[in-house]
Structure formats: structure tokens, C-alpha cells
Amino acid sequence: MKKTVLFVTFIILFSLMAFSIKIGLSLSTLNNPFFVELRNGALQEAVNQGVDIVVVDAQDKSYKQLNDIEDLVQQRVDLIIINPTDSDAIVAAVEEANDAGIPVITVDRAANGGKVILHIASDNVAGGAMAAKYIAELLNGKGNVVELEGIPGTSAARDRGKGFENELKKYPNLKLIAKQTANFNRAEGLTVMENLLQAYPDIDAVFAQNDEMALGAIEAIKSEGKLGKIVVVGFDAIPDAIAAVKNGEMAATVAQQPSLMGELAVRKAVEYLETKTIYIPVNLKLVVK
């Protein structure tokens, strides 16, 4: 009898292990607090859901991300959540997962091809517009503006730039005098801003498409003795940026919720794997006389 009970227990444990959900999470980088928070939200939700999760860091290298995802496919994970380094370059990896029958969810940045069952992101166009509107307000609708752009080819860079520039056009006396890529990187933000300050000594405001670049730009502005004379607006609301806003070095940052993005990605992944559907509720509205 005892042997029978042990055998049944073994079979149950083996079955649970055999059928437990395993999710792959491919991140563009973990050298950015935003994506660290996103990862942490995903890890916590994986614990809450009782599923396994494998996290890989592409280190902002498209070729490494392709290799990482190929490894996840070989591991036969049940679903892959991808935060692309490049929206075009990632298409091959998405298609490889598609061919292997592994569903794909993208988070924060989209893929420009392949089959993706769900994309989870902030409204980056609206965020860019919000930044332009606030700069216009601070400058009374008049001044010279520069833009630090993110990694070329990413949906976040494209959409934030689109929202910002479209909104800026509403203010004819606000001039976008230059925009340069700093690849969402703080050190590059510093270097690019140093060059812009030399080329354009009459800059009134900077919009950086993420906080890392904004914080780098602030260091360059400090070095030129122009802190407090140039408005800097970032995007993401990472802890260093929030501190910079509080101490007056940065005018504002557009807040996202990376932890919630990671949490939702895992929750929706489990929902899809268990039901083959994804439920997206729409808020109700009470109509009264």
C-alpha cells in the first residue's frame, strides 16, 4: 500500500513538472532601470501564477537577441515575450517562433512583422505629444528645441518622435532646430548633447526620447554652465529621472509603468496558454438623463 501511495505521488509530481508552463522573456537590455523594472514585474507575476520563466538579456545587440530567441525555441518554451532591440531585425526571430508553433507577445516595442498575438505598450505617440505640449507651455510657445532620438528602427523611438514632432508643429514659434540619435543610452546622450551645444548655442529645450539620454544631456548642460537655462524633458520616469525632476535639474519626464507591463505580459501569456484566447475588458459607461 505504501509503495502504491509513493508511486501515485511520483506520477502526480512528474505530471505537474511535465505540464508546467514555461515562458521565455527576451529583453533588449538590462542596463536600463526601465527594463529592470519590467523584468521584475514579470518575475513577480510568474511567481503569482506558478509558472517558470527564463529571462535573457540581448545587451542592446540585435544579433544576440536573435540567438537568445533561437535558444528559447530550442528549449521548447510554451510562449515567448519579446522586448525588441530593433523592430525590423526582430521579425526573423518572431517568424522562427511562429514556425515552431510558439506564440509571441511583444512588450514596450513592437515587431514590424511575424505573427504576434498581443502587444503591450504605453501610448508612445501620446507621450511624445505630452512632452511637446509641456515644453511649449514652459517656453510660452517660443524657442529653439532639440530632440535626442532612441535606437533607430524601434517602435518606441518612431512613435515618441512622431507624437512630439506633430504636436510641436502646432506652435509656429517653436523650432525643432536639430535631432540626433543617442540610442537610448546615457553616455551617448552626454556626447550628443555636448556636440549640439557647440553647434547650437541658443538651445532653449531638449526632448529626450528616454530618461537615460535626458540624464546624459543634463550632464552636458551642467558642464556648459547652462543648468536652469535649458528645459529638459525625458520619458520613462525611472528613479534617477524622478530625482532629477524633484531637484529641479529636469523639467519633467513622461511616466510609464514598466513593472505593470511585465506583469501584464506574463498574465496574458498564461491566459492565452490556458484558454487560447485573450480577454481585454472595455470600461463601461453609465448613461443617465
C-alpha positions in Angstrom: 0.0 0.0 0.0 2.8 2.3 1.0 4.6 1.6 -2.4 1.4 2.4 -4.2 1.0 5.7 -2.5 4.6 6.7 -3.3 4.2 5.6 -6.9 1.0 7.7 -7.3 2.7 10.7 -5.6 5.6 10.4 -8.0 3.3 10.2 -11.0 1.4 13.4 -9.8 4.7 15.3 -9.3 6.0 14.2 -12.7 2.8 15.2 -14.4 2.9 18.6 -12.7 6.5 19.1 -13.9 5.8 17.8 -17.3 2.8 20.1 -17.9 4.0 23.3 -16.0 4.1 26.4 -18.2 7.5 27.7 -19.2 7.7 31.3 -20.6 10.7 32.9 -22.3 11.3 36.6 -21.7 13.8 38.3 -24.2 14.7 41.8 -23.1 16.6 44.4 -25.2 18.8 45.3 -22.3 19.1 45.1 -18.5 21.5 48.0 -18.5 18.5 50.4 -18.2 16.4 50.7 -15.0 13.2 50.7 -17.0 13.7 47.2 -18.3 15.0 46.0 -14.9 11.6 47.1 -13.5 9.8 45.4 -16.4 11.7 42.2 -15.7 10.9 42.4 -12.0 7.2 42.8 -12.7 7.3 39.7 -15.0 9.2 37.6 -12.4 6.8 38.5 -9.6 3.8 37.7 -11.8 5.4 34.4 -12.8 5.6 33.5 -9.0 2.0 34.6 -8.6 0.9 32.4 -11.5 3.1 29.4 -10.5 4.9 29.3 -13.9 8.5 29.1 -14.9 10.2 32.0 -16.7 13.5 32.2 -18.5 14.9 35.7 -18.8 17.6 36.6 -21.5 19.3 39.9 -22.0 20.2 41.0 -25.5 22.5 43.7 -24.3 21.1 46.0 -27.0 22.5 43.7 -29.7 20.1 42.6 -32.4 22.2 39.5 -33.3 22.4 38.4 -29.7 18.6 38.7 -29.3 18.1 36.5 -32.4 20.4 33.9 -30.9 18.7 34.2 -27.5 15.3 33.6 -29.0 16.6 30.7 -31.1 17.8 29.1 -27.8 14.4 29.6 -26.3 12.8 27.9 -29.3 15.2 25.0 -28.8 14.2 24.8 -25.2 10.6 24.4 -26.3 9.2 27.2 -24.1 5.5 27.5 -24.3 5.4 31.2 -25.2 8.0 33.9 -25.8 7.6 37.5 -24.6 9.9 39.9 -26.6 11.0 43.4 -26.0 12.8 44.0 -29.3 16.1 45.8 -29.7 15.0 46.6 -33.3 11.5 46.3 -34.6 12.7 45.2 -38.1 15.6 42.9 -37.1 13.3 41.0 -34.7 11.0 39.8 -37.4 13.2 36.8 -38.3 13.1 35.7 -34.6 9.3 36.1 -34.4 8.9 34.1 -37.6 11.1 31.3 -36.2 8.9 31.1 -33.1 5.9 31.1 -35.4 7.3 28.2 -37.4 7.9 26.3 -34.2 4.3 26.8 -33.0 5.4 29.0 -30.1 3.1 32.1 -29.5 4.7 35.5 -29.2 3.8 38.6 -27.2 5.7 41.9 -27.6 6.1 44.4 -24.9 7.0 48.1 -24.9 8.4 47.9 -28.5 6.6 46.2 -31.4 7.8 43.9 -34.1 7.3 45.0 -37.7 6.4 41.5 -39.0 5.7 37.9 -38.0 2.6 36.8 -36.0 2.2 38.4 -32.6 -0.8 37.5 -30.5 -0.6 40.7 -28.3 1.4 43.9 -28.0 1.6 45.6 -24.6 2.8 49.1 -24.5 2.2 52.7 -23.4 0.7 55.1 -26.0 4.1 56.5 -27.1 2.6 58.9 -29.6 0.5 60.5 -26.9 3.6 60.6 -24.6 5.6 62.4 -27.2 2.8 64.9 -27.7 2.6 65.4 -24.0 6.3 66.3 -23.8 5.9 68.8 -26.7 2.9 70.4 -25.1 4.7 70.9 -21.8 7.8 72.4 -23.4 5.5 74.8 -25.3 3.9 75.8 -22.1 7.2 76.4 -20.3 8.6 78.4 -23.2 5.4 80.3 -23.8 5.2 78.8 -27.3 8.6 80.3 -28.5 12.1 78.9 -28.6 14.6 76.5 -30.1 14.2 72.8 -29.4 16.5 69.8 -30.0 15.5 66.1 -29.9 17.6 63.2 -28.7 16.3 60.1 -30.6 16.4 56.5 -29.4 17.5 53.4 -31.3 16.7 53.7 -35.0 14.1 51.1 -36.0 12.4 50.7 -32.7 8.7 51.4 -32.5 9.2 53.4 -29.3 11.7 55.8 -30.9 9.5 56.2 -34.0 6.2 56.8 -32.1 7.6 59.1 -29.5 9.3 61.2 -32.2 6.1 61.2 -34.2 3.9 62.4 -31.3 6.5 65.0 -30.3 7.1 66.5 -33.7 3.4 66.5 -34.7 2.5 68.4 -31.6 5.4 70.8 -32.0 4.0 71.8 -35.4 1.0 73.4 -33.6 3.4 76.1 -32.2 4.9 78.0 -35.2 7.4 79.9 -33.0 8.8 76.7 -31.5 11.6 75.5 -33.9 13.0 72.0 -33.9 16.5 73.0 -34.9 18.2 69.6 -34.6 17.6 65.9 -33.8 20.2 63.3 -33.3 20.3 59.6 -32.3 21.7 58.7 -28.9 20.4 55.2 -28.9 18.5 55.4 -25.5 22.0 55.5 -23.8 23.1 57.9 -21.1 26.7 58.1 -22.2 25.7 58.8 -25.8 23.2 61.3 -24.6 26.0 63.2 -22.9 28.2 63.1 -26.0 25.5 64.0 -28.5 24.3 66.9 -26.3 27.9 68.2 -25.9 28.0 68.4 -29.7 24.6 70.0 -30.1 25.5 72.7 -27.5 28.6 73.5 -29.6 26.7 73.6 -32.8 23.6 75.4 -31.5 24.5 77.8 -28.5 20.9 79.1 -28.4 19.0 75.9 -27.4 16.0 76.5 -25.1 14.7 73.0 -24.6 15.6 69.3 -25.1 13.2 66.4 -25.6 15.0 63.1 -25.0 13.0 60.0 -26.0 14.0 58.3 -22.8 15.4 59.3 -19.4 18.8 57.8 -19.8 19.5 60.2 -22.7 17.9 63.0 -20.8 20.2 62.4 -17.8 23.2 62.3 -20.1 22.1 65.6 -21.7 21.8 67.2 -18.2 25.5 66.4 -17.5 26.5 68.1 -20.7 24.3 71.1 -19.9 25.9 71.3 -16.4 29.4 71.3 -18.0 28.4 74.3 -20.1 27.1 76.2 -17.1 23.6 76.3 -18.6 21.7 74.2 -16.0 18.4 76.0 -15.3 18.6 77.8 -18.6 17.6 74.8 -20.8 14.4 72.9 -20.3 14.9 69.1 -20.4 12.0 66.6 -20.7 12.6 62.9 -20.7 10.5 59.8 -21.0 10.0 56.7 -18.7 10.1 58.1 -15.2 13.0 55.9 -14.0 14.1 56.6 -10.4 17.1 58.8 -11.4 14.9 60.9 -13.6 12.3 61.4 -10.9 15.1 62.5 -8.5 16.3 65.0 -11.2 12.7 66.4 -11.6 12.5 66.8 -7.8 15.8 68.6 -7.5 15.0 70.9 -10.5 17.5 69.6 -13.0 14.9 68.1 -15.3 11.6 69.8 -16.1 9.6 66.7 -16.5 9.5 63.0 -17.5 6.7 61.1 -19.1 5.8 58.3 -16.7 5.3 54.7 -17.9 4.6 51.7 -15.7 7.3 49.1 -16.7 6.6 46.8 -13.8 2.9 46.6 -14.8 3.9 46.0 -18.4 5.9 42.9 -17.3 3.2 41.8 -15.0 0.5 42.1 -17.8 2.7 40.3 -20.3 3.0 37.2 -18.1 -0.6 37.3 -17.0 -1.8 37.4 -20.6 0.7 34.8 -21.6 -0.7 32.3 -19.1 -4.3 33.3 -20.0 -3.6 32.6 -23.7 -1.9 29.2 -23.0 -4.7 28.1 -20.8 -7.7 29.3 -22.8 -6.3 30.1 -26.3 -7.9 33.5 -26.0 -7.0 36.8 -24.6 -9.6 38.8 -22.6 -9.3 42.6 -22.9 -12.1 44.3 -20.9 -13.5 47.6 -22.1 -14.6 50.1 -19.5 -18.4 50.5 -19.1 -20.1 53.9 -19.2 -23.3 54.7 -17.3 -25.8 56.7 -19.4 -28.2 58.8 -17.4 -30.7 61.5 -18.2 
